[in-house]
């Protein structure tokens, strides 16, 4: 990663504690992950256009390797760890998607991985993380500190900690989603008026916003969060980092970060438009819509942006709107719950 300060097309991206992420970093990440990450398609479906009165372009990262966009950032980050240090292994904290992204990347690169995961994470995410070859250490979201657990593991083994969102290499890797989306929309003959992405800690959202600022500078980027865990929306409005008071309580487990990542926030506070929120009920409806109409399997946290579009959280009539389905790692019971509504 570079510390350079670069123009973004709209503003100047300021450095954050010497850890700026640049558009060059996103392009370099695209080259590193090529041949390993899936270049997911950009899809248009009549059911969405008819429902919204807009041209809606869907980026299904649910089809990505390991089932979510997280593979992109994890693989980019692991390849940048010096080989001697990489041999000591990596440690990560995750409710499941970053866990699988790191585990899958570590397996490809021949690296030992230990993942600290909440005990109440969806069963499929726990099982698949282990299936990729990682060791899983569980903890209680409400009473234990995952960062302390991870720090102890790193101190014991000398392993490198791979942050799920507050890492320049991770953000650059996630930014390749925006890079692909802008190019694919252009190939389809469309300019993007708005782009929405499900937002937890902000690694994906800040990476996409950075990529779009260079490749599609007139596009407005929007974060989408669970209504009762909207730390990013509130932080953007306040111009300062704010936290959620609770650590659990939404079906969108992938989006329950306590507070925005500092590096991503330094990007999004300059490049993001209005933040949006959705309820769990709206998310369940979106999961069902994706399954029935789009023929795509999406987890609740991965369907938040779709829910915002379906529920008209933005004026969409006549616009071209892009959205990211960020993950498809859903337990069968949760999918059945959505489909039974």
N, C-alpha and C positions, 0 to 999 in steps of 0.2 A: 504494500500500500504506500501511497505517496502522501506527503504533507503539503503538496502544492495547493495554492488557492487558485481556482479556475472559474471563468465565467460560465454560467449555466444556460444562458439564452434569455433568462428572465431576471436574474439577480446574480450576485457573486456568492458562491458557496463558501462560507467562512469555515475555517479550521475549527475543530473541537478537540482541545487538549492534545494537539499534535496528531490527531487521528482522522484527518479528512478522507473522504472517499470521493474519487473523481470519476468522470465518465470514461477516462482511459482505463481505470480499474475494472469497470463493468465490461468494456470491450475485451480486455485481457482475460477476464473470467470466462467470457463466452468462448474464447479459444481454448481455455484449459478444460472446460467441461464438454466440449464437442466430442461426440463419439461415446460419451459415457451417459450424459443426461439425455432424456428424450426431448426432442424439439416438438413440444405439444402443438396441436393445430389451433387455429382460431376459427370458431364455428359460428354460423348464423342459422337460426331456426325460425320458421314461420310462426310457431306458437308464441315465441317471445316477442317478435315484432308486432303481432296482432294484439297481444296483451298490453303492450306498452305504447304503441304508436310511434316507436323509435326503431332504428336499426341497431340491434343489440348483437355485439360480437363477444363470444364467450371463449376464454382461454382455460381449458380444463386441465389444470395442474394435478387434478385427481388421477390423471393418466400417467403422471410422471413416475420415474423409478422410485420405489419405496412408497408410492401413493400420495406424495405431496411435493410442493415446490422446494421443500427443505433440502432435498438432495443436492440441489444446485449450489447453495451456499456452503453446505457441509463439505462437498467434494472440493470446491474451490479452496476452502480454508485448509483442509488437510493437505492438499498438494503443496501449499506454501510453507508448511512446517518443515524445517530442515530435516533431512533424513535421519541424522543422528538423534535428534530430539524426538522425531516421530517414532523411533524404535522403542521409546519408553511408554508409548501408548497415549490415548486421549481419553478425556473425561468430559461428559456433557450432562446438562440438566434439561429435562423435557417432559411434557405430558404425553408425548408419543410420536409426533411427526418429525421433530428435530432428532429425536432418539433414533428413529428408523433411518433418517438421512445420514446421520453420523455412522450408525452401525453398517449400513450398506456401503458407504464410502470407505470405511475402515477395512471392510472385507475385501474390497477391490484392491486396496493398496497394501494389504497384508499387515494391518495395524491392529493392536489390541484396543478394544473400546469398552469403557465402563460407563453406563448411563444411570443417572439418578432420576427416578420417575416416581410420581405420586402413586400411592397404593390404590387410589380410586380411578386411575387412568383407565380408559376403555380396554377391556380385556384383549381385543384384537391388537391393540398397539403394544401392549406388554408382550404378547406372544410373538408378534412379528419382529420386535426388537431383538428378542432372544434368538429367533430363527435366523436373523442375519449374522449371528455369531457374537453379539455383545453380551457382557455381563450386566445384569440389571440389579440396582440397589433401590429399594422402595422406601418411601417416607410418607409421613402424614402432612398434608398441605397446611392444616390448621395449627399444628403444634410443633412442627420441625422446620428447620431452615435448610433448604436444599443447597444453598450456596456454601454454607458451612460444611455440609457433608462432602460436597464436591472438592472444596479446598483441602479438606483432610485427606481425601483420596489422592489428590495431586501431590501433596506434601509427602505422602507415604511412598509413592511410586515414581515421582518425577514426571508424571504424565502432563500433557498439555491440555488446558481447559479450552473447550470450544463453545463459546457463548452462543445461545440460540439466536440472538439478534443484535447485541451490542458489540459487534466485531466488524472491522472494515472489510475483511475478506468475505465474511458471510453476507454482508450487505451487497457487496459487489456481485457475488454469485446470484443472489436473489434478483438483482437488478436486470439480469439477463431475461427475465420474464417480460419486462417492459420493452427491452430492446427487440425481442422477437415480436411482441404484440404490435408495435408501431410499424415494423417492416411488413408484417403479414397483413395488417389493415391497409397499408399502402398498396400492396400487391392486389388486394381485392377492390381497389379503387375508392377507398374510404379514408377520410380524415377523422380522427377521434375528437369529439367534443368533450367528453368526460370519460374518465376511467375510475373504476371502483375496485378496491381490494379489501378483503377481510384483514383486520389489523389486530395484532396482539402487542408484541413489543416494538413492532415497527420496522424490522429488518427488511421484509419484503416491500412494504409500502414505501419506505425511504429509497430503496433501490429502484423501484419502478418509477417513482417521481423524478429521481435523478436522470434515469434513462430517457424519460419522456421530455424532460426539460431541454435535452439536446436534440432529440429526434422528432419531437412533435410539440414544440414550445407553446402552441396555443391550447393544448389539451389541459383541462382542469382535472386534477387528481383528488380523490376523496377516500379517506379512511372510513371503514365500516366496523362497528364494534357492537357487542351485546349492550343493551340499554343500561343495565345496572353495573357494567364494567367498562365505562367509557372514559378511562383515564386519558386516552390520547385526544379525544375531542375536547375535553376540559382543559388539557394542557395546552393545546393549540390556541384555544380561546384566551387562556390566561397568559400565554407567552412564557410559561414556566412549567417545570415538571411537577405534576400532581400524581397522587397515587389512588388506587382503589382501597376502600376500607375493608373489603372482604377478599378472601383468596379463592373462594369456591362458591358455587350456587347458580351456575348456568350450564346448560347442556353444551355450550360452545367451549369445551375444555381447551381447545387449541388456542383460544384467544384470551385466556385469563392471566395475563401478565400483571404484576403488581403496579408497575409504572413504566412509562416509555423508556426505551434505551436512549442514552444521552447522544450517541453519535447520530442515530436515525432522526431523533428529534431536532438536532441542529440542521438537518436537511429539510425535514417536513415543515418546520416552522416558517421556512422561506418559500417552499414550493407547493404545499398542500392548500386546497380550497376547503370548503365547509366539510367538517366531519359529520358522519351519519351514524345512527344507531338503529338497531332492530331488536325485537323481543324474541324470546325463545319460541313462542308460538309462530311468529312470522318465519323464523328459521326452519321450523318443522314443516311448514307449508312449502318452503323453498326446496327442502330435501325431497319432499314428495313430488313437487313439480319437475325437478331434475330427473327423477326416476321415471315418472310416467310420460313426460313430454319430450325430454331431451335424451332419454335412455342412458343417463349417466348416474353413477352411484357417488354421492357426495356426503361427507360427514357434516354435522351441524356447524362447526366452526368454519368449514370450507364453503358453506352456503350463505354466509352473512351478506356478501355483496349481491348475490342473486336475490336474496330476500328484500334488500333495499330497492332494487330495480322493480321487482314484482309489486311491492307495496307503495310505489310512487314516492319514495323519499326525496327524489329530485324531480323537477319538471323535465320530462323526457321527450315530449311530443316533437317529432321531426328531427330529433338529434341522432347522432351516431355515438353509441355508448359502448365502451369495453368493460368487461368485468372478469375477474379471476375466480374460478372455483379452485380454492387453494388446496383441498385435500379430500380424499375419498376413503379414509380409514375409519369406517363406521361399524359398530357392533350390530349384528343382525337384529337384536332386540330393539335398538334405537331406530333402525330403518323400519321395522315393523310398526313401531310407535308412530312414526311420521306418516306411514301409508294408511294407518287406521283412522286418521283424522278425517 
